[in-house]
Amino acid sequence: MIFWIAVAALAAAVTYAVTRPLMQTHQPLADASEADLAVYRDQLAEIEADVARGVVTESEAGSAKAEVGRRVLRHSGGKSDSKAATDAAAPGSLLKPIYLATSLLLPLASVGLYLAFGAPGLPGQPLSERVAAKVDGTKPDDLIAKVEARLRDHPEDGKGWEVIAPVYMAQRRFSDAASAYASAIKVLGETPPRLQGFAEARIRAENGLVPDDARKALQTVLAADPKRKEPRIWLALAKEQDGKAADAASDYRALIAEAPEDAPWRAALQDRLNRIENPGAVAGNAQSAKPNDKGPTAANIAAAEAMSPDERQAMINRMVSNLAERLKANAKDKDGWLKLIRAYQMLGRKDDAVKAVADAKAGLAGDTAALQDIDDMVKTLGVGG
């Protein structure tokens, strides 16, 4: 009922707006003849004044007055014709039927068209509910499939390969991750993060063994950045696998000596060293290796191999939480935001991913390149879509 009352009110308002000009009586402009007569009177007054001053004679004044009188007579005749024309142009009774017909037909036609083509019984569809339904119905596998389809059509999309590689790692699709990193390196070139990602994917694909191509990549990373801990850890593990226990132990000791007391990967390295120095000793608790807030290190990954699936998932959740806390203190860390957004999306925490995107854009405001990287990831992973 309320809907139809609103329709009636709207139809009445529109009808009034359309037909109002038809019912207005157009008042003629003020008659210009009155002004003309005033001019003629002024002329007669000036003639009288000229006679009084002796400027003109009585006979001259009489001729001038006669001329003014003839003008007045001609003007009076024109006035009558003008009035008749104005009266003829006034709105007549013909406009009233038009007004009435429009008043009836306009609302009736509007309602008829709405009933014919509209859907008054259609339930409401709030935007929030539509967005929620769309997000909830999108599975991580569907998002990955979309990215994979795009990469099949556009293998030159290096950014796409770089984005999907860590996703494959999170899904334990290590061979696919290694291939993705290799494609990113081929298109975009070698960088320490890409080479290290490739090496870690290859190692995980080989169940912890460090293959030759991974070693080569790690050595390249270490040559470019000798302070990186992960390549040193993996290469120490490679020495251990090659039977070079003394060399591996020496590397582990050096890494432990350099590590702060509260380093989250220190315990895992100590456990590896204990295995070499005392092969019969029971390995330390893998959970003692707390995840780094910047993401898993080689030591974290080695420790995680001994965990159950539930323990491993709990470690991942702690890592994500630690990363989120760190970004609250350092909102300018673009790489951190990219990791957090990707982690939330692949864990199925879609709302957290959308919020992380908003927080990242606020923290990186003014950094055009960083914001573009955020937008690229949002598009690739379908965050919020």
C-alpha positions as CSV (number, residue, x, y, z in Angstrom):
1,M,0.0,0.0,0.0
2,I,2.8,2.4,0.9
3,F,4.4,1.7,-2.5
4,W,1.3,2.6,-4.4
5,I,0.7,5.8,-2.4
6,A,4.3,6.8,-3.3
7,V,3.6,6.0,-6.9
8,A,0.4,8.1,-6.9
9,A,2.1,11.1,-5.2
10,L,5.0,10.9,-7.7
11,A,2.6,10.7,-10.6
12,A,0.7,13.8,-9.3
13,A,3.8,15.8,-8.9
14,V,5.0,14.9,-12.4
15,T,1.6,15.7,-13.9
16,Y,1.5,19.1,-12.2
17,A,5.0,19.9,-13.4
18,V,4.2,19.0,-17.0
19,T,0.7,20.7,-17.3
20,R,1.3,23.8,-15.2
21,P,2.6,25.9,-18.1
22,L,-0.6,25.1,-20.1
23,M,-2.8,26.6,-17.4
24,Q,-0.9,29.8,-16.9
25,T,-2.5,33.0,-18.2
26,H,0.2,35.0,-19.9
27,Q,-0.2,38.6,-18.9
28,P,0.6,41.1,-21.7
29,L,3.5,43.4,-21.2
30,A,2.8,46.9,-20.1
31,D,1.3,48.9,-23.0
32,A,4.1,50.9,-24.7
33,S,1.5,53.5,-25.8
34,E,1.3,55.0,-22.4
35,A,5.0,55.9,-22.6
36,D,4.5,57.3,-26.1
37,L,1.7,59.6,-24.9
38,A,3.9,60.8,-22.1
39,V,6.5,61.8,-24.7
40,Y,3.9,63.7,-26.7
41,R,2.7,65.6,-23.6
42,D,6.3,66.6,-22.9
43,Q,6.6,67.9,-26.5
44,L,3.5,70.0,-26.1
45,A,4.8,71.4,-22.8
46,E,8.1,72.3,-24.4
47,I,6.3,74.1,-27.3
48,E,4.4,76.2,-24.7
49,A,7.6,77.0,-22.9
50,D,9.2,78.1,-26.2
51,V,6.3,80.4,-26.8
52,A,6.6,81.9,-23.4
53,R,10.3,82.6,-23.9
54,G,9.7,84.1,-27.3
55,V,11.7,81.4,-29.1
56,V,8.9,80.6,-31.5
57,T,5.9,82.6,-32.7
58,E,2.3,81.7,-32.0
59,S,1.8,80.6,-35.6
60,E,4.8,78.3,-35.5
61,A,3.7,76.9,-32.2
62,G,0.2,76.2,-33.6
63,S,1.8,74.2,-36.5
64,A,3.9,72.2,-34.1
65,K,1.0,71.5,-31.8
66,A,-1.0,70.3,-34.8
67,E,1.7,67.9,-35.8
68,V,1.9,66.5,-32.3
69,G,-1.9,66.1,-32.3
70,R,-1.8,64.1,-35.5
71,R,0.8,61.8,-34.0
72,V,-1.4,61.2,-31.0
73,L,-4.4,60.3,-33.2
74,R,-2.3,57.8,-35.2
75,H,-1.0,56.3,-32.1
76,S,-4.5,55.9,-30.6
77,G,-5.7,53.9,-33.7
78,G,-2.6,51.5,-33.5
79,K,-3.3,50.9,-29.8
80,S,-6.8,49.5,-30.6
81,D,-5.4,47.1,-33.2
82,S,-2.7,45.9,-30.7
83,K,-5.2,45.3,-28.0
84,A,-7.4,43.2,-30.3
85,A,-4.4,41.1,-31.3
86,T,-3.4,40.5,-27.7
87,D,-6.9,39.5,-26.8
88,A,-7.0,37.0,-29.7
89,A,-3.7,35.5,-28.5
90,A,-4.9,34.9,-24.9
91,P,-5.3,31.2,-23.9
92,G,-8.8,30.0,-24.6
93,S,-11.0,27.2,-23.5
94,L,-9.2,24.7,-25.9
95,L,-6.3,24.4,-23.4
96,K,-8.5,23.1,-20.5
97,P,-9.4,19.8,-22.3
98,I,-5.7,19.3,-23.0
99,Y,-4.9,19.9,-19.4
100,L,-7.5,17.4,-18.2
101,A,-6.5,14.7,-20.7
102,T,-2.8,15.0,-19.8
103,S,-3.7,14.8,-16.1
104,L,-5.4,11.5,-16.7
105,L,-3.3,9.9,-19.4
106,L,0.1,10.6,-17.9
107,P,-0.3,8.7,-14.6
108,L,-2.3,6.0,-16.2
109,A,0.3,5.4,-18.9
110,S,3.1,5.4,-16.3
111,V,1.4,2.8,-14.1
112,G,0.5,0.7,-17.1
113,L,4.1,0.6,-18.4
114,Y,5.4,-0.2,-14.9
115,L,2.9,-3.1,-14.5
116,A,3.8,-4.4,-18.0
117,F,7.6,-4.2,-17.7
118,G,8.4,-3.7,-14.0
119,A,8.6,-6.2,-11.2
120,P,6.9,-4.8,-8.1
121,G,7.0,-8.2,-6.4
122,L,10.8,-8.6,-6.7
123,P,12.4,-8.9,-3.3
124,G,15.1,-6.4,-2.3
125,Q,18.7,-7.2,-3.0
126,P,20.9,-5.0,-0.8
127,L,24.5,-4.5,-2.1
128,S,26.0,-5.9,1.1
129,E,24.2,-9.2,0.8
130,R,25.1,-9.5,-2.9
131,V,28.8,-8.9,-2.2
132,A,28.7,-11.3,0.7
133,A,27.1,-14.0,-1.3
134,K,29.6,-13.6,-4.1
135,V,32.6,-13.6,-1.7
136,D,31.3,-16.6,0.3
137,G,30.7,-18.6,-2.9
138,T,34.2,-18.1,-4.2
139,K,36.7,-20.9,-3.2
140,P,40.4,-20.6,-3.2
141,D,40.7,-23.3,-5.8
142,D,38.4,-21.3,-8.1
143,L,40.6,-18.2,-7.7
144,I,43.7,-20.2,-8.4
145,A,42.0,-21.7,-11.5
146,K,41.2,-18.2,-12.8
147,V,44.9,-17.1,-12.3
148,E,46.1,-20.3,-14.0
149,A,43.8,-19.7,-17.0
150,R,45.1,-16.2,-17.4
151,L,48.7,-17.4,-17.2
152,R,48.0,-20.0,-19.9
153,D,46.8,-17.2,-22.2
154,H,49.4,-14.7,-21.1
155,P,52.6,-16.6,-20.1
156,E,54.5,-13.4,-20.4
157,D,52.7,-12.1,-17.2
158,G,55.7,-12.2,-14.9
159,K,53.8,-10.6,-12.1
160,G,51.1,-13.3,-12.3
161,W,53.8,-16.0,-12.0
162,E,55.3,-14.2,-9.0
163,V,52.0,-13.9,-7.3
164,I,50.8,-17.5,-7.8
165,A,54.2,-19.1,-6.8
166,P,53.8,-18.5,-3.0
167,V,50.2,-19.7,-3.3
168,Y,51.4,-23.0,-4.7
169,M,53.8,-23.2,-1.8
170,A,51.0,-22.7,0.7
171,Q,49.1,-25.5,-1.0
172,R,52.2,-27.7,-0.9
173,R,52.2,-27.8,-4.7
174,F,56.0,-27.5,-4.6
175,S,56.8,-28.5,-8.2
176,D,54.2,-26.1,-9.5
177,A,55.7,-23.4,-7.2
178,A,59.2,-24.0,-8.6
179,S,57.9,-23.8,-12.2
180,A,56.1,-20.6,-11.4
181,Y,59.2,-19.0,-9.8
182,A,61.2,-20.2,-12.8
183,S,58.7,-18.5,-15.2
184,A,58.8,-15.3,-13.1
185,I,62.6,-15.3,-13.3
186,K,62.6,-15.9,-17.0
187,V,60.2,-12.9,-17.6
188,L,61.2,-10.5,-14.9
189,G,64.8,-11.4,-14.3
190,E,66.7,-12.7,-11.3
191,T,66.3,-11.1,-7.9
192,P,67.2,-12.6,-4.5
193,P,63.6,-13.2,-3.4
194,R,62.7,-15.0,-6.7
195,L,65.8,-17.1,-6.6
196,Q,65.3,-18.0,-3.0
197,G,61.7,-18.8,-3.6
198,F,62.7,-21.1,-6.5
199,A,65.3,-22.8,-4.4
200,E,63.0,-23.4,-1.4
201,A,60.3,-24.8,-3.8
202,R,62.7,-27.2,-5.3
203,I,64.0,-28.3,-1.9
204,R,60.4,-28.9,-0.7
205,A,59.6,-30.7,-3.9
206,E,62.5,-33.1,-3.3
207,N,61.3,-33.7,0.3
208,G,64.1,-31.7,2.0
209,L,67.0,-32.7,-0.3
210,V,68.8,-29.7,-1.8
211,P,69.2,-30.3,-5.5
212,D,71.9,-28.8,-7.7
213,D,69.7,-26.1,-9.3
214,A,68.6,-25.0,-5.8
215,R,72.2,-24.8,-4.6
216,K,73.1,-22.7,-7.6
217,A,70.3,-20.3,-7.0
218,L,71.1,-20.0,-3.3
219,Q,74.8,-19.3,-4.0
220,T,73.7,-16.5,-6.4
221,V,71.5,-15.1,-3.7
222,L,74.3,-15.3,-1.1
223,A,76.7,-13.6,-3.5
224,A,74.3,-10.7,-3.9
225,D,73.4,-10.4,-0.3
226,P,75.9,-12.2,2.1
227,K,73.8,-11.2,5.2
228,R,70.8,-13.3,4.1
229,K,70.3,-16.1,6.7
230,E,68.1,-18.5,4.7
231,P,70.6,-19.3,1.9
232,R,73.3,-20.0,4.5
233,I,70.9,-22.3,6.4
234,W,69.9,-24.3,3.2
235,L,73.5,-24.5,2.0
236,A,74.6,-25.8,5.5
237,L,71.8,-28.4,5.2
238,A,73.2,-29.3,1.7
239,K,76.6,-29.9,3.3
240,E,75.1,-32.1,5.9
241,Q,73.3,-34.1,3.2
242,D,76.6,-34.5,1.3
243,G,78.2,-36.1,4.4
244,K,80.2,-33.0,5.2
245,A,79.1,-33.0,8.8
246,A,82.0,-30.9,10.1
247,D,81.5,-28.2,7.6
248,A,77.7,-28.2,8.2
249,A,78.3,-28.0,12.0
250,S,80.7,-25.1,11.6
251,D,78.1,-23.2,9.5
252,Y,75.4,-24.0,12.1
253,R,77.6,-22.7,15.0
254,A,78.3,-19.5,13.1
255,L,74.7,-18.9,12.4
256,I,73.7,-19.6,16.1
257,A,76.5,-17.3,17.3
258,E,75.2,-14.5,15.1
259,A,71.6,-15.0,16.1
260,P,70.0,-12.9,18.8
261,E,68.9,-14.8,21.9
262,D,65.3,-14.5,21.0
263,A,65.7,-15.3,17.3
264,P,62.8,-17.6,16.4
265,W,64.9,-19.9,14.2
266,R,67.8,-20.3,16.7
267,A,66.3,-23.4,18.4
268,A,65.8,-25.1,15.1
269,L,69.5,-24.6,14.2
270,Q,70.6,-25.8,17.6
271,D,68.5,-28.9,17.0
272,R,70.3,-29.6,13.7
273,L,73.7,-29.1,15.4
274,N,72.7,-31.5,18.2
275,R,71.8,-34.1,15.6
276,I,75.3,-33.8,14.1
277,E,77.2,-33.7,17.4
278,N,75.1,-36.4,19.0
279,P,73.3,-38.5,16.4
280,G,71.6,-40.6,19.1
281,A,70.0,-37.7,20.8
282,V,66.3,-37.1,20.5
283,A,65.5,-34.1,18.4
284,G,64.2,-31.1,20.2
285,N,60.6,-30.2,20.1
286,A,59.9,-28.7,16.7
287,Q,57.4,-26.3,18.1
288,S,60.1,-24.5,20.0
289,A,61.0,-22.9,16.7
290,K,58.6,-20.0,16.7
291,P,57.7,-18.6,13.3
292,N,59.3,-15.4,12.2
293,D,56.9,-12.5,11.8
294,K,58.3,-11.9,8.3
295,G,57.3,-15.4,7.2
296,P,58.9,-18.9,7.5
297,T,62.6,-19.2,7.4
298,A,64.5,-22.3,6.3
299,A,64.8,-23.3,10.0
300,N,61.0,-22.9,10.5
301,I,60.3,-25.1,7.5
302,A,62.7,-27.8,8.7
303,A,61.1,-27.7,12.1
304,A,57.6,-27.9,10.5
305,E,58.4,-31.1,8.8
306,A,58.2,-32.9,12.1
307,M,54.8,-31.4,13.0
308,S,51.3,-33.0,12.5
309,P,49.0,-31.2,10.1
310,D,47.1,-29.5,13.0
311,E,50.4,-28.3,14.5
312,R,51.6,-27.1,11.2
313,Q,48.4,-25.1,10.6
314,A,48.7,-23.6,14.1
315,M,52.2,-22.5,13.3
316,I,51.0,-20.9,10.0
317,N,48.2,-19.0,11.9
318,R,50.8,-17.8,14.5
319,M,53.0,-16.6,11.6
320,V,50.2,-14.7,10.0
321,S,49.1,-13.1,13.3
322,N,52.7,-12.0,14.1
323,L,53.0,-10.5,10.6
324,A,49.8,-8.6,11.1
325,E,51.0,-7.2,14.4
326,R,54.3,-6.2,12.9
327,L,52.5,-4.3,10.1
328,K,50.6,-2.3,12.6
329,A,53.9,-0.8,13.7
330,N,55.4,-0.5,10.2
331,A,52.6,0.2,7.7
332,K,55.2,1.1,5.0
333,D,56.3,-2.5,4.5
334,K,54.9,-3.3,1.1
335,D,56.3,-6.8,1.0
336,G,54.7,-7.5,4.4
337,W,51.3,-6.4,3.2
338,L,51.6,-8.5,0.0
339,K,52.4,-11.6,2.2
340,L,49.5,-10.8,4.6
341,I,46.9,-10.3,1.9
342,R,48.0,-13.5,0.1
343,A,47.9,-15.5,3.4
344,Y,44.5,-14.3,4.4
345,Q,43.1,-15.0,0.9
346,M,44.5,-18.5,0.7
347,L,43.4,-19.4,4.3
348,G,39.9,-18.4,3.3
349,R,39.8,-15.4,5.6
350,K,38.3,-13.2,2.9
351,D,37.1,-10.4,5.2
352,D,40.5,-10.1,6.7
353,A,42.0,-10.0,3.2
354,V,39.8,-7.1,2.2
355,K,40.6,-5.2,5.4
356,A,44.3,-5.8,4.9
357,V,44.0,-4.3,1.4
358,A,42.4,-1.2,2.8
359,D,45.0,-1.0,5.6
360,A,47.8,-1.4,3.1
361,K,46.5,1.3,0.9
362,A,46.2,3.6,3.9
363,G,49.7,2.8,5.1
364,L,51.3,3.1,1.6
365,A,49.5,6.3,0.6
366,G,51.6,8.3,-1.7
367,D,53.8,5.4,-2.9
368,T,52.4,4.9,-6.4
369,A,54.6,1.9,-7.2
370,A,53.7,0.1,-4.0
371,L,49.9,0.8,-4.4
372,Q,50.1,-0.6,-8.0
373,D,51.7,-3.8,-6.6
374,I,48.8,-4.1,-4.1
375,D,46.2,-3.5,-6.9
376,D,48.0,-6.2,-9.1
377,M,47.7,-8.7,-6.3
378,V,44.1,-7.9,-5.6
379,K,43.3,-8.4,-9.3
380,T,45.2,-11.6,-9.6
381,L,43.9,-13.3,-6.4
382,G,40.4,-11.8,-6.8
383,V,40.4,-10.3,-3.3
384,G,36.9,-8.9,-2.5
385,G,35.5,-10.2,-5.8
